[in-house]
């Protein structure tokens, strides 16, 4: 995150009725999953597993997959 008035903006050209308009949600999801798996061992397996998780069940499923490093 940047301090001060400087901001990073992302602009995506979207033409009406184009194929790219329908693929934007897929692209956003793919980028988010890639960021979660980046640098992890067996990235392909992790991406496949995370891709199976859908929006309605995501918080519960991801909570089960999470490893807690907090001291007990």
CHARMM internal coordinates of N, CA and C (Angstrom, degrees):
IC EDIT
DIST 1 N 1 CA 1.4354
DIST 1 CA 1 C 1.5293
ANGL 1 N 1 CA 1 C 108.54
DIST 1 C 2 N 1.2881
ANGL 1 CA 1 C 2 N 116.01
DIHE 1 N 1 CA 1 C 2 N 140.08
DIST 2 N 2 CA 1.4525
ANGL 1 C 2 N 2 CA 120.91
DIHE 1 CA 1 C 2 N 2 CA -177.40
DIST 2 CA 2 C 1.5186
ANGL 2 N 2 CA 2 C 110.94
DIHE 1 C 2 N 2 CA 2 C -95.96
DIST 2 C 3 N 1.3225
ANGL 2 CA 2 C 3 N 116.16
DIHE 2 N 2 CA 2 C 3 N 140.09
DIST 3 N 3 CA 1.4551
ANGL 2 C 3 N 3 CA 120.88
DIHE 2 CA 2 C 3 N 3 CA 175.48
DIST 3 CA 3 C 1.5207
ANGL 3 N 3 CA 3 C 108.91
DIHE 2 C 3 N 3 CA 3 C -90.53
DIST 3 C 4 N 1.3115
ANGL 3 CA 3 C 4 N 116.35
DIHE 3 N 3 CA 3 C 4 N 148.01
DIST 4 N 4 CA 1.4542
ANGL 3 C 4 N 4 CA 119.96
DIHE 3 CA 3 C 4 N 4 CA 177.10
DIST 4 CA 4 C 1.5188
ANGL 4 N 4 CA 4 C 112.76
DIHE 3 C 4 N 4 CA 4 C 95.58
DIST 4 C 5 N 1.3200
ANGL 4 CA 4 C 5 N 115.76
DIHE 4 N 4 CA 4 C 5 N -168.52
DIST 5 N 5 CA 1.4631
ANGL 4 C 5 N 5 CA 119.93
DIHE 4 CA 4 C 5 N 5 CA -174.74
DIST 5 CA 5 C 1.5350
ANGL 5 N 5 CA 5 C 114.20
DIHE 4 C 5 N 5 CA 5 C -78.94
DIST 5 C 6 N 1.3158
ANGL 5 CA 5 C 6 N 117.41
DIHE 5 N 5 CA 5 C 6 N -6.53
DIST 6 N 6 CA 1.4576
ANGL 5 C 6 N 6 CA 120.64
DIHE 5 CA 5 C 6 N 6 CA -178.01
DIST 6 CA 6 C 1.5217
ANGL 6 N 6 CA 6 C 110.36
DIHE 5 C 6 N 6 CA 6 C -75.99
DIST 6 C 7 N 1.3371
ANGL 6 CA 6 C 7 N 117.21
DIHE 6 N 6 CA 6 C 7 N 134.07
DIST 7 N 7 CA 1.4594
ANGL 6 C 7 N 7 CA 121.75
DIHE 6 CA 6 C 7 N 7 CA 178.94
DIST 7 CA 7 C 1.5299
ANGL 7 N 7 CA 7 C 108.81
DIHE 6 C 7 N 7 CA 7 C -134.59
DIST 7 C 8 N 1.3085
ANGL 7 CA 7 C 8 N 115.60
DIHE 7 N 7 CA 7 C 8 N 149.41
DIST 8 N 8 CA 1.4544
ANGL 7 C 8 N 8 CA 121.56
DIHE 7 CA 7 C 8 N 8 CA 175.78
DIST 8 CA 8 C 1.5247
ANGL 8 N 8 CA 8 C 107.20
DIHE 7 C 8 N 8 CA 8 C -100.24
DIST 8 C 9 N 1.3197
ANGL 8 CA 8 C 9 N 116.30
DIHE 8 N 8 CA 8 C 9 N 126.36
DIST 9 N 9 CA 1.4525
ANGL 8 C 9 N 9 CA 120.90
DIHE 8 CA 8 C 9 N 9 CA 179.75
DIST 9 CA 9 C 1.5225
ANGL 9 N 9 CA 9 C 109.49
DIHE 8 C 9 N 9 CA 9 C -119.01
DIST 9 C 10 N 1.3142
ANGL 9 CA 9 C 10 N 115.65
DIHE 9 N 9 CA 9 C 10 N 143.34
DIST 10 N 10 CA 1.4567
ANGL 9 C 10 N 10 CA 121.69
DIHE 9 CA 9 C 10 N 10 CA 177.73
DIST 10 CA 10 C 1.5201
ANGL 10 N 10 CA 10 C 107.72
DIHE 9 C 10 N 10 CA 10 C -114.58
DIST 10 C 11 N 1.3139
ANGL 10 CA 10 C 11 N 116.86
DIHE 10 N 10 CA 10 C 11 N 125.01
DIST 11 N 11 CA 1.4618
ANGL 10 C 11 N 11 CA 122.26
DIHE 10 CA 10 C 11 N 11 CA 179.03
DIST 11 CA 11 C 1.5192
ANGL 11 N 11 CA 11 C 109.05
DIHE 10 C 11 N 11 CA 11 C -114.42
DIST 11 C 12 N 1.3129
ANGL 11 CA 11 C 12 N 115.53
DIHE 11 N 11 CA 11 C 12 N 130.04
DIST 12 N 12 CA 1.4576
ANGL 11 C 12 N 12 CA 120.82
DIHE 11 CA 11 C 12 N 12 CA 179.07
DIST 12 CA 12 C 1.5187
ANGL 12 N 12 CA 12 C 107.68
DIHE 11 C 12 N 12 CA 12 C -120.09
DIST 12 C 13 N 1.3172
ANGL 12 CA 12 C 13 N 116.00
DIHE 12 N 12 CA 12 C 13 N 120.90
DIST 13 N 13 CA 1.4460
ANGL 12 C 13 N 13 CA 121.14
DIHE 12 CA 12 C 13 N 13 CA 178.25
DIST 13 CA 13 C 1.5210
ANGL 13 N 13 CA 13 C 108.95
DIHE 12 C 13 N 13 CA 13 C -71.84
DIST 13 C 14 N 1.3047
ANGL 13 CA 13 C 14 N 116.82
DIHE 13 N 13 CA 13 C 14 N 122.22
DIST 14 N 14 CA 1.4500
ANGL 13 C 14 N 14 CA 121.45
DIHE 13 CA 13 C 14 N 14 CA -178.92
DIST 14 CA 14 C 1.5206
ANGL 14 N 14 CA 14 C 109.33
DIHE 13 C 14 N 14 CA 14 C -127.73
DIST 14 C 15 N 1.3036
ANGL 14 CA 14 C 15 N 115.20
DIHE 14 N 14 CA 14 C 15 N 109.75
DIST 15 N 15 CA 1.4519
ANGL 14 C 15 N 15 CA 120.30
DIHE 14 CA 14 C 15 N 15 CA 178.69
DIST 15 CA 15 C 1.5246
ANGL 15 N 15 CA 15 C 109.33
DIHE 14 C 15 N 15 CA 15 C -86.89
DIST 15 C 16 N 1.3291
ANGL 15 CA 15 C 16 N 118.28
DIHE 15 N 15 CA 15 C 16 N 136.17
DIST 16 N 16 CA 1.4640
ANGL 15 C 16 N 16 CA 120.17
DIHE 15 CA 15 C 16 N 16 CA -179.78
DIST 16 CA 16 C 1.5266
ANGL 16 N 16 CA 16 C 111.70
DIHE 15 C 16 N 16 CA 16 C -59.54
DIST 16 C 17 N 1.3189
ANGL 16 CA 16 C 17 N 115.99
DIHE 16 N 16 CA 16 C 17 N 140.85
DIST 17 N 17 CA 1.4628
ANGL 16 C 17 N 17 CA 123.84
DIHE 16 CA 16 C 17 N 17 CA 176.83
DIST 17 CA 17 C 1.5261
ANGL 17 N 17 CA 17 C 113.26
DIHE 16 C 17 N 17 CA 17 C 63.65
DIST 17 C 18 N 1.3027
ANGL 17 CA 17 C 18 N 117.74
DIHE 17 N 17 CA 17 C 18 N 24.15
DIST 18 N 18 CA 1.4615
ANGL 17 C 18 N 18 CA 120.31
DIHE 17 CA 17 C 18 N 18 CA 178.48
DIST 18 CA 18 C 1.5247
ANGL 18 N 18 CA 18 C 110.19
DIHE 17 C 18 N 18 CA 18 C -99.90
DIST 18 C 19 N 1.3317
ANGL 18 CA 18 C 19 N 116.60
DIHE 18 N 18 CA 18 C 19 N 163.42
DIST 19 N 19 CA 1.4672
ANGL 18 C 19 N 19 CA 120.79
DIHE 18 CA 18 C 19 N 19 CA 177.52
DIST 19 CA 19 C 1.5195
ANGL 19 N 19 CA 19 C 111.26
DIHE 18 C 19 N 19 CA 19 C -64.70
DIST 19 C 20 N 1.3177
ANGL 19 CA 19 C 20 N 116.24
DIHE 19 N 19 CA 19 C 20 N -33.06
DIST 20 N 20 CA 1.4541
ANGL 19 C 20 N 20 CA 120.00
DIHE 19 CA 19 C 20 N 20 CA -176.94
DIST 20 CA 20 C 1.5322
ANGL 20 N 20 CA 20 C 112.13
DIHE 19 C 20 N 20 CA 20 C -63.47
DIST 20 C 21 N 1.3195
ANGL 20 CA 20 C 21 N 117.02
DIHE 20 N 20 CA 20 C 21 N -30.22
DIST 21 N 21 CA 1.4634
ANGL 20 C 21 N 21 CA 120.04
DIHE 20 CA 20 C 21 N 21 CA 179.89
DIST 21 CA 21 C 1.5288
ANGL 21 N 21 CA 21 C 110.74
DIHE 20 C 21 N 21 CA 21 C -63.55
DIST 21 C 22 N 1.3195
ANGL 21 CA 21 C 22 N 117.16
DIHE 21 N 21 CA 21 C 22 N -39.35
DIST 22 N 22 CA 1.4648
ANGL 21 C 22 N 22 CA 120.09
DIHE 21 CA 21 C 22 N 22 CA 179.90
DIST 22 CA 22 C 1.5276
ANGL 22 N 22 CA 22 C 111.59
DIHE 21 C 22 N 22 CA 22 C -76.82
DIST 22 C 23 N 1.3230
ANGL 22 CA 22 C 23 N 118.03
DIHE 22 N 22 CA 22 C 23 N -22.06
DIST 23 N 23 CA 1.4648
ANGL 22 C 23 N 23 CA 121.18
DIHE 22 CA 22 C 23 N 23 CA -178.01
DIST 23 CA 23 C 1.5188
ANGL 23 N 23 CA 23 C 113.21
DIHE 22 C 23 N 23 CA 23 C -91.05
DIST 23 C 24 N 1.3291
ANGL 23 CA 23 C 24 N 118.59
DIHE 23 N 23 CA 23 C 24 N -3.74
DIST 24 N 24 CA 1.4604
ANGL 23 C 24 N 24 CA 121.28
DIHE 23 CA 23 C 24 N 24 CA -177.74
DIST 24 CA 24 C 1.5217
ANGL 24 N 24 CA 24 C 111.69
DIHE 23 C 24 N 24 CA 24 C -63.64
DIST 24 C 25 N 1.3312
ANGL 24 CA 24 C 25 N 118.25
DIHE 24 N 24 CA 24 C 25 N -42.64
DIST 25 N 25 CA 1.4659
ANGL 24 C 25 N 25 CA 119.52
DIHE 24 CA 24 C 25 N 25 CA 179.40
DIST 25 CA 25 C 1.5240
ANGL 25 N 25 CA 25 C 110.44
DIHE 24 C 25 N 25 CA 25 C -64.84
DIST 25 C 26 N 1.3437
ANGL 25 CA 25 C 26 N 117.00
DIHE 25 N 25 CA 25 C 26 N -37.83
DIST 26 N 26 CA 1.4670
ANGL 25 C 26 N 26 CA 119.71
DIHE 25 CA 25 C 26 N 26 CA 176.70
DIST 26 CA 26 C 1.5259
ANGL 26 N 26 CA 26 C 110.66
DIHE 25 C 26 N 26 CA 26 C -63.12
DIST 26 C 27 N 1.3337
ANGL 26 CA 26 C 27 N 116.60
DIHE 26 N 26 CA 26 C 27 N -41.74
DIST 27 N 27 CA 1.4614
ANGL 26 C 27 N 27 CA 120.99
DIHE 26 CA 26 C 27 N 27 CA -179.70
DIST 27 CA 27 C 1.5304
ANGL 27 N 27 CA 27 C 110.88
DIHE 26 C 27 N 27 CA 27 C -63.95
DIST 27 C 28 N 1.3229
ANGL 27 CA 27 C 28 N 117.42
DIHE 27 N 27 CA 27 C 28 N -44.82
DIST 28 N 28 CA 1.4685
ANGL 27 C 28 N 28 CA 120.79
DIHE 27 CA 27 C 28 N 28 CA 178.85
DIST 28 CA 28 C 1.5242
ANGL 28 N 28 CA 28 C 111.33
DIHE 27 C 28 N 28 CA 28 C -61.28
DIST 28 C 29 N 1.3294
ANGL 28 CA 28 C 29 N 116.70
DIHE 28 N 28 CA 28 C 29 N -42.68
DIST 29 N 29 CA 1.4687
ANGL 28 C 29 N 29 CA 120.40
DIHE 28 CA 28 C 29 N 29 CA 179.02
DIST 29 CA 29 C 1.5280
ANGL 29 N 29 CA 29 C 110.50
DIHE 28 C 29 N 29 CA 29 C -65.78
DIST 29 C 30 N 1.3217
ANGL 29 CA 29 C 30 N 117.16
DIHE 29 N 29 CA 29 C 30 N -42.05
DIST 30 N 30 CA 1.4614
ANGL 29 C 30 N 30 CA 120.82
DIHE 29 CA 29 C 30 N 30 CA -179.67
DIST 30 CA 30 C 1.5261
ANGL 30 N 30 CA 30 C 111.55
DIHE 29 C 30 N 30 CA 30 C -63.01
DIST 30 C 31 N 1.3102
ANGL 30 CA 30 C 31 N 117.21
DIHE 30 N 30 CA 30 C 31 N -40.59
DIST 31 N 31 CA 1.4657
ANGL 30 C 31 N 31 CA 120.87
DIHE 30 CA 30 C 31 N 31 CA 178.50
DIST 31 CA 31 C 1.5295
ANGL 31 N 31 CA 31 C 110.14
DIHE 30 C 31 N 31 CA 31 C -65.21
DIST 31 C 32 N 1.3259
ANGL 31 CA 31 C 32 N 117.09
DIHE 31 N 31 CA 31 C 32 N -42.66
DIST 32 N 32 CA 1.4667
ANGL 31 C 32 N 32 CA 120.30
DIHE 31 CA 31 C 32 N 32 CA 179.49
DIST 32 CA 32 C 1.5298
ANGL 32 N 32 CA 32 C 111.15
DIHE 31 C 32 N 32 CA 32 C -63.42
DIST 32 C 33 N 1.3223
ANGL 32 CA 32 C 33 N 117.41
DIHE 32 N 32 CA 32 C 33 N -43.70
DIST 33 N 33 CA 1.4641
ANGL 32 C 33 N 33 CA 120.58
DIHE 32 CA 32 C 33 N 33 CA 179.06
DIST 33 CA 33 C 1.5153
ANGL 33 N 33 CA 33 C 111.21
DIHE 32 C 33 N 33 CA 33 C -65.57
DIST 33 C 34 N 1.3161
ANGL 33 CA 33 C 34 N 116.91
DIHE 33 N 33 CA 33 C 34 N -39.34
DIST 34 N 34 CA 1.4630
ANGL 33 C 34 N 34 CA 120.34
DIHE 33 CA 33 C 34 N 34 CA 178.42
DIST 34 CA 34 C 1.5224
ANGL 34 N 34 CA 34 C 110.54
DIHE 33 C 34 N 34 CA 34 C -62.01
DIST 34 C 35 N 1.3112
ANGL 34 CA 34 C 35 N 116.47
DIHE 34 N 34 CA 34 C 35 N -41.01
DIST 35 N 35 CA 1.4703
ANGL 34 C 35 N 35 CA 119.58
DIHE 34 CA 34 C 35 N 35 CA 179.29
DIST 35 CA 35 C 1.5176
ANGL 35 N 35 CA 35 C 111.72
DIHE 34 C 35 N 35 CA 35 C -65.17
DIST 35 C 36 N 1.3321
ANGL 35 CA 35 C 36 N 117.47
DIHE 35 N 35 CA 35 C 36 N -34.18
DIST 36 N 36 CA 1.4671
ANGL 35 C 36 N 36 CA 120.30
DIHE 35 CA 35 C 36 N 36 CA 177.20
DIST 36 CA 36 C 1.5211
ANGL 36 N 36 CA 36 C 111.84
DIHE 35 C 36 N 36 CA 36 C -68.07
DIST 36 C 37 N 1.3319
ANGL 36 CA 36 C 37 N 116.36
DIHE 36 N 36 CA 36 C 37 N -36.49
DIST 37 N 37 CA 1.4564
ANGL 36 C 37 N 37 CA 120.55
DIHE 36 CA 36 C 37 N 37 CA -173.85
DIST 37 CA 37 C 1.5233
ANGL 37 N 37 CA 37 C 113.95
DIHE 36 C 37 N 37 CA 37 C -92.70
DIST 37 C 38 N 1.3205
ANGL 37 CA 37 C 38 N 117.79
DIHE 37 N 37 CA 37 C 38 N -10.23
DIST 38 N 38 CA 1.4622
ANGL 37 C 38 N 38 CA 121.05
DIHE 37 CA 37 C 38 N 38 CA -175.23
DIST 38 CA 38 C 1.5214
ANGL 38 N 38 CA 38 C 110.73
DIHE 37 C 38 N 38 CA 38 C -60.21
DIST 38 C 39 N 1.3145
ANGL 38 CA 38 C 39 N 116.20
DIHE 38 N 38 CA 38 C 39 N 127.48
DIST 39 N 39 CA 1.4601
ANGL 38 C 39 N 39 CA 121.77
DIHE 38 CA 38 C 39 N 39 CA 177.31
DIST 39 CA 39 C 1.5157
ANGL 39 N 39 CA 39 C 114.58
DIHE 38 C 39 N 39 CA 39 C 83.02
DIST 39 C 40 N 1.3201
ANGL 39 CA 39 C 40 N 117.89
DIHE 39 N 39 CA 39 C 40 N -0.21
DIST 40 N 40 CA 1.4561
ANGL 39 C 40 N 40 CA 121.27
DIHE 39 CA 39 C 40 N 40 CA 179.82
DIST 40 CA 40 C 1.5297
ANGL 40 N 40 CA 40 C 109.59
DIHE 39 C 40 N 40 CA 40 C -89.47
DIST 40 C 41 N 1.3324
ANGL 40 CA 40 C 41 N 116.98
DIHE 40 N 40 CA 40 C 41 N 151.73
DIST 41 N 41 CA 1.4614
ANGL 40 C 41 N 41 CA 118.37
DIHE 40 CA 40 C 41 N 41 CA 175.35
DIST 41 CA 41 C 1.5308
ANGL 41 N 41 CA 41 C 109.90
DIHE 40 C 41 N 41 CA 41 C -68.34
DIST 41 C 42 N 1.3029
ANGL 41 CA 41 C 42 N 117.49
DIHE 41 N 41 CA 41 C 42 N 146.52
DIST 42 N 42 CA 1.4686
ANGL 41 C 42 N 42 CA 124.35
DIHE 41 CA 41 C 42 N 42 CA 179.19
DIST 42 CA 42 C 1.5286
ANGL 42 N 42 CA 42 C 110.89
DIHE 41 C 42 N 42 CA 42 C 54.30
DIST 42 C 43 N 1.3175
ANGL 42 CA 42 C 43 N 114.86
DIHE 42 N 42 CA 42 C 43 N 56.07
DIST 43 N 43 CA 1.4645
ANGL 42 C 43 N 43 CA 121.58
DIHE 42 CA 42 C 43 N 43 CA -176.84
DIST 43 CA 43 C 1.5241
ANGL 43 N 43 CA 43 C 112.48
DIHE 42 C 43 N 43 CA 43 C -57.89
DIST 43 C 44 N 1.3158
ANGL 43 CA 43 C 44 N 117.73
DIHE 43 N 43 CA 43 C 44 N -40.21
DIST 44 N 44 CA 1.4651
ANGL 43 C 44 N 44 CA 120.61
DIHE 43 CA 43 C 44 N 44 CA -178.36
DIST 44 CA 44 C 1.5224
ANGL 44 N 44 CA 44 C 111.44
DIHE 43 C 44 N 44 CA 44 C -62.19
DIST 44 C 45 N 1.3325
ANGL 44 CA 44 C 45 N 116.43
DIHE 44 N 44 CA 44 C 45 N -41.86
DIST 45 N 45 CA 1.4654
ANGL 44 C 45 N 45 CA 119.94
DIHE 44 CA 44 C 45 N 45 CA 178.44
DIST 45 CA 45 C 1.5282
ANGL 45 N 45 CA 45 C 110.98
DIHE 44 C 45 N 45 CA 45 C -65.93
DIST 45 C 46 N 1.3230
ANGL 45 CA 45 C 46 N 116.32
DIHE 45 N 45 CA 45 C 46 N -41.86
DIST 46 N 46 CA 1.4582
ANGL 45 C 46 N 46 CA 120.20
DIHE 45 CA 45 C 46 N 46 CA 179.52
DIST 46 CA 46 C 1.5269
ANGL 46 N 46 CA 46 C 111.35
DIHE 45 C 46 N 46 CA 46 C -64.76
DIST 46 C 47 N 1.3317
ANGL 46 CA 46 C 47 N 116.98
DIHE 46 N 46 CA 46 C 47 N -42.09
DIST 47 N 47 CA 1.4698
ANGL 46 C 47 N 47 CA 120.40
DIHE 46 CA 46 C 47 N 47 CA 177.09
DIST 47 CA 47 C 1.5192
ANGL 47 N 47 CA 47 C 111.23
DIHE 46 C 47 N 47 CA 47 C -62.07
DIST 47 C 48 N 1.3127
ANGL 47 CA 47 C 48 N 117.87
DIHE 47 N 47 CA 47 C 48 N -41.60
DIST 48 N 48 CA 1.4666
ANGL 47 C 48 N 48 CA 121.08
DIHE 47 CA 47 C 48 N 48 CA 178.81
DIST 48 CA 48 C 1.5264
ANGL 48 N 48 CA 48 C 110.82
DIHE 47 C 48 N 48 CA 48 C -62.89
DIST 48 C 49 N 1.3243
ANGL 48 CA 48 C 49 N 116.79
DIHE 48 N 48 CA 48 C 49 N -42.25
DIST 49 N 49 CA 1.4631
ANGL 48 C 49 N 49 CA 120.47
DIHE 48 CA 48 C 49 N 49 CA 179.20
DIST 49 CA 49 C 1.5251
ANGL 49 N 49 CA 49 C 111.43
DIHE 48 C 49 N 49 CA 49 C -65.86
DIST 49 C 50 N 1.3175
ANGL 49 CA 49 C 50 N 116.85
DIHE 49 N 49 CA 49 C 50 N -46.18
DIST 50 N 50 CA 1.4615
ANGL 49 C 50 N 50 CA 120.21
DIHE 49 CA 49 C 50 N 50 CA -179.59
DIST 50 CA 50 C 1.5258
ANGL 50 N 50 CA 50 C 111.98
DIHE 49 C 50 N 50 CA 50 C -67.20
DIST 50 C 51 N 1.3217
ANGL 50 CA 50 C 51 N 117.18
DIHE 50 N 50 CA 50 C 51 N -29.95
DIST 51 N 51 CA 1.4628
ANGL 50 C 51 N 51 CA 120.39
DIHE 50 CA 50 C 51 N 51 CA 178.94
DIST 51 CA 51 C 1.5269
ANGL 51 N 51 CA 51 C 111.45
DIHE 50 C 51 N 51 CA 51 C -69.30
DIST 51 C 52 N 1.3235
ANGL 51 CA 51 C 52 N 117.92
DIHE 51 N 51 CA 51 C 52 N -24.37
DIST 52 N 52 CA 1.4664
ANGL 51 C 52 N 52 CA 121.58
DIHE 51 CA 51 C 52 N 52 CA 178.55
DIST 52 CA 52 C 1.5179
ANGL 52 N 52 CA 52 C 112.08
DIHE 51 C 52 N 52 CA 52 C -75.25
DIST 52 C 53 N 1.3264
ANGL 52 CA 52 C 53 N 117.95
DIHE 52 N 52 CA 52 C 53 N -21.78
DIST 53 N 53 CA 1.4639
ANGL 52 C 53 N 53 CA 121.97
DIHE 52 CA 52 C 53 N 53 CA -179.06
DIST 53 CA 53 C 1.5240
ANGL 53 N 53 CA 53 C 108.22
DIHE 52 C 53 N 53 CA 53 C -77.43
DIST 53 C 54 N 1.3104
ANGL 53 CA 53 C 54 N 117.39
DIHE 53 N 53 CA 53 C 54 N 124.84
DIST 54 N 54 CA 1.4649
ANGL 53 C 54 N 54 CA 122.14
DIHE 53 CA 53 C 54 N 54 CA -179.93
DIST 54 CA 54 C 1.5183
ANGL 54 N 54 CA 54 C 110.31
DIHE 53 C 54 N 54 CA 54 C -102.81
DIST 54 C 55 N 1.3086
ANGL 54 CA 54 C 55 N 116.73
DIHE 54 N 54 CA 54 C 55 N 165.96
DIST 55 N 55 CA 1.4614
ANGL 54 C 55 N 55 CA 124.16
DIHE 54 CA 54 C 55 N 55 CA -170.30
DIST 55 CA 55 C 1.5225
ANGL 55 N 55 CA 55 C 114.41
DIHE 54 C 55 N 55 CA 55 C -55.57
DIST 55 C 56 N 1.3365
ANGL 55 CA 55 C 56 N 118.78
DIHE 55 N 55 CA 55 C 56 N -43.70
DIST 56 N 56 CA 1.4635
ANGL 55 C 56 N 56 CA 119.99
DIHE 55 CA 55 C 56 N 56 CA -173.67
DIST 56 CA 56 C 1.5172
ANGL 56 N 56 CA 56 C 113.28
DIHE 55 C 56 N 56 CA 56 C -68.74
DIST 56 C 57 N 1.3243
ANGL 56 CA 56 C 57 N 118.25
DIHE 56 N 56 CA 56 C 57 N -30.12
DIST 57 N 57 CA 1.4558
ANGL 56 C 57 N 57 CA 120.69
DIHE 56 CA 56 C 57 N 57 CA -178.75
DIST 57 CA 57 C 1.5188
ANGL 57 N 57 CA 57 C 112.54
DIHE 56 C 57 N 57 CA 57 C -105.88
DIST 57 C 58 N 1.3056
ANGL 57 CA 57 C 58 N 117.87
DIHE 57 N 57 CA 57 C 58 N 4.64
DIST 58 N 58 CA 1.4597
ANGL 57 C 58 N 58 CA 121.60
DIHE 57 CA 57 C 58 N 58 CA -172.64
DIST 58 CA 58 C 1.5276
ANGL 58 N 58 CA 58 C 114.16
DIHE 57 C 58 N 58 CA 58 C -57.74
DIST 58 C 59 N 1.3374
ANGL 58 CA 58 C 59 N 120.76
DIHE 58 N 58 CA 58 C 59 N -49.41
DIST 59 N 59 CA 1.4735
ANGL 58 C 59 N 59 CA 118.23
DIHE 58 CA 58 C 59 N 59 CA -176.46
DIST 59 CA 59 C 1.5282
ANGL 59 N 59 CA 59 C 113.52
DIHE 58 C 59 N 59 CA 59 C -60.72
DIST 59 C 60 N 1.3364
ANGL 59 CA 59 C 60 N 117.89
DIHE 59 N 59 CA 59 C 60 N -41.44
DIST 60 N 60 CA 1.4654
ANGL 59 C 60 N 60 CA 120.60
DIHE 59 CA 59 C 60 N 60 CA -178.01
DIST 60 CA 60 C 1.5305
ANGL 60 N 60 CA 60 C 111.19
DIHE 59 C 60 N 60 CA 60 C -69.65
DIST 60 C 61 N 1.3223
ANGL 60 CA 60 C 61 N 116.34
DIHE 60 N 60 CA 60 C 61 N -44.58
DIST 61 N 61 CA 1.4588
ANGL 60 C 61 N 61 CA 120.22
DIHE 60 CA 60 C 61 N 61 CA -178.35
DIST 61 CA 61 C 1.5214
ANGL 61 N 61 CA 61 C 110.78
DIHE 60 C 61 N 61 CA 61 C -67.09
DIST 61 C 62 N 1.3181
ANGL 61 CA 61 C 62 N 117.04
DIHE 61 N 61 CA 61 C 62 N -44.34
DIST 62 N 62 CA 1.4601
ANGL 61 C 62 N 62 CA 120.05
DIHE 61 CA 61 C 62 N 62 CA -179.53
DIST 62 CA 62 C 1.5281
ANGL 62 N 62 CA 62 C 111.51
DIHE 61 C 62 N 62 CA 62 C -66.80
DIST 62 C 63 N 1.3289
ANGL 62 CA 62 C 63 N 117.87
DIHE 62 N 62 CA 62 C 63 N -31.77
DIST 63 N 63 CA 1.4703
ANGL 62 C 63 N 63 CA 120.66
DIHE 62 CA 62 C 63 N 63 CA 176.51
DIST 63 CA 63 C 1.5292
ANGL 63 N 63 CA 63 C 110.57
DIHE 62 C 63 N 63 CA 63 C -64.96
DIST 63 C 64 N 1.3344
ANGL 63 CA 63 C 64 N 117.15
DIHE 63 N 63 CA 63 C 64 N -35.24
DIST 64 N 64 CA 1.4660
ANGL 63 C 64 N 64 CA 120.62
DIHE 63 CA 63 C 64 N 64 CA 177.95
DIST 64 CA 64 C 1.5224
ANGL 64 N 64 CA 64 C 111.85
DIHE 63 C 64 N 64 CA 64 C -71.50
DIST 64 C 65 N 1.3206
ANGL 64 CA 64 C 65 N 117.19
DIHE 64 N 64 CA 64 C 65 N -30.96
DIST 65 N 65 CA 1.4667
ANGL 64 C 65 N 65 CA 121.42
DIHE 64 CA 64 C 65 N 65 CA -179.11
DIST 65 CA 65 C 1.5196
ANGL 65 N 65 CA 65 C 113.63
DIHE 64 C 65 N 65 CA 65 C -81.99
DIST 65 C 66 N 1.3202
ANGL 65 CA 65 C 66 N 116.60
DIHE 65 N 65 CA 65 C 66 N -15.04
DIST 66 N 66 CA 1.4620
ANGL 65 C 66 N 66 CA 121.96
DIHE 65 CA 65 C 66 N 66 CA -174.01
DIST 66 CA 66 C 1.5298
ANGL 66 N 66 CA 66 C 110.31
DIHE 65 C 66 N 66 CA 66 C -74.71
DIST 66 C 67 N 1.2999
ANGL 66 CA 66 C 67 N 115.92
DIHE 66 N 66 CA 66 C 67 N 139.11
DIST 67 N 67 CA 1.4567
ANGL 66 C 67 N 67 CA 122.33
DIHE 66 CA 66 C 67 N 67 CA 175.53
DIST 67 CA 67 C 1.5155
ANGL 67 N 67 CA 67 C 107.99
DIHE 66 C 67 N 67 CA 67 C -102.54
DIST 67 C 68 N 1.3163
ANGL 67 CA 67 C 68 N 116.24
DIHE 67 N 67 CA 67 C 68 N 121.73
DIST 68 N 68 CA 1.4645
ANGL 67 C 68 N 68 CA 120.78
DIHE 67 CA 67 C 68 N 68 CA -179.59
DIST 68 CA 68 C 1.5207
ANGL 68 N 68 CA 68 C 109.69
DIHE 67 C 68 N 68 CA 68 C -88.33
DIST 68 C 69 N 1.3257
ANGL 68 CA 68 C 69 N 115.74
DIHE 68 N 68 CA 68 C 69 N 125.94
DIST 69 N 69 CA 1.4612
ANGL 68 C 69 N 69 CA 121.35
DIHE 68 CA 68 C 69 N 69 CA 177.27
DIST 69 CA 69 C 1.5192
ANGL 69 N 69 CA 69 C 112.42
DIHE 68 C 69 N 69 CA 69 C -102.33
DIST 69 C 70 N 1.3370
ANGL 69 CA 69 C 70 N 115.76
DIHE 69 N 69 CA 69 C 70 N 12.39
DIST 70 N 70 CA 1.4726
ANGL 69 C 70 N 70 CA 119.87
DIHE 69 CA 69 C 70 N 70 CA 179.87
DIST 70 CA 70 C 1.5325
ANGL 70 N 70 CA 70 C 110.12
DIHE 69 C 70 N 70 CA 70 C -73.98
DIST 70 C 71 N 1.3145
ANGL 70 CA 70 C 71 N 117.32
DIHE 70 N 70 CA 70 C 71 N 141.59
DIST 71 N 71 CA 1.4662
ANGL 70 C 71 N 71 CA 118.86
DIHE 70 CA 70 C 71 N 71 CA 175.83
DIST 71 CA 71 C 1.5282
ANGL 71 N 71 CA 71 C 110.60
DIHE 70 C 71 N 71 CA 71 C -71.67
DIST 71 C 72 N 1.3055
ANGL 71 CA 71 C 72 N 116.30
DIHE 71 N 71 CA 71 C 72 N 139.73
DIST 72 N 72 CA 1.4722
ANGL 71 C 72 N 72 CA 119.81
DIHE 71 CA 71 C 72 N 72 CA 179.88
DIST 72 CA 72 C 1.4946
ANGL 72 N 72 CA 72 C 112.29
DIHE 71 C 72 N 72 CA 72 C -93.71
END
COOR INIT
IC SEED 1 N 1 CA 1 C
IC BUILD
